Amino acid sequence: MKRQGYTRGVLAEKTGCNLETVRYYEKAGLLRKPARTQKGYRLYGAEDVKRLHFIRRCRELGFSISEIRGMLDIVDKRTYTCADISAMTEAHIRDVKGKISDLRKILKTLQSMAEQCQSGKGQDCPILDALEDQGR
């Protein structure tokens, strides 16, 4: 009887994921160890496709590998409630808001530095001066 499944390359293609990324997720423990053919080829099933889509969507939303691992762990053990997942999401929202705040500060600093550059024709550059002064 022939086993049904997808090779790693087909899994990558089906999910729009880079082949190396699939390898990384497997090594990181986000993807379960797949079944193997007699020749040793990995075989992934429909659940793996679903799981990889889940992982990719989490990454698109900025969840860290550690956060995804935590979420998958409680999902795999079936020890979660919607409140548990909501709490994880709320924590991530706080992290995202912090990053947005940091990015706004960076933007303001860069804009201020760029405004200090008047002519741009000489070799005196207030942007380089500002960058060098930050280390002092």
Residue pairs with C-beta under 8 A, 6 or more apart in sequence:
3 35
3 37
3 43
4 43
4 45
5 34
5 35
5 43
5 44
5 45
6 14
6 43
6 44
6 45
6 48
6 49
7 41
7 42
7 43
7 44
8 19
8 22
8 23
8 42
8 44
9 19
10 44
11 17
11 22
11 44
11 48
11 49
11 52
12 18
12 19
12 21
12 22
14 49
15 22
15 49
15 52
15 53
15 56
16 56
17 52
17 56
22 31
22 52
25 31
25 52
25 55
26 33
26 34
28 65
28 69
29 69
30 51
30 55
30 65
30 68
30 69
30 72
31 44
31 48
31 51
31 52
31 55
32 48
32 51
34 42
34 43
34 44
34 48
35 42
35 43
35 45
36 42
36 43
37 43
51 72
54 72
55 68
55 72
58 67
58 68
58 71
59 68
61 92
62 92
62 95
62 96
62 99
63 71
63 92
67 88
67 92
70 88
71 85
71 88
74 80
74 84
74 85
113 126
113 127
113 130
113 131
114 127
116 126
116 127
116 130
117 125
117 126
117 127
118 126
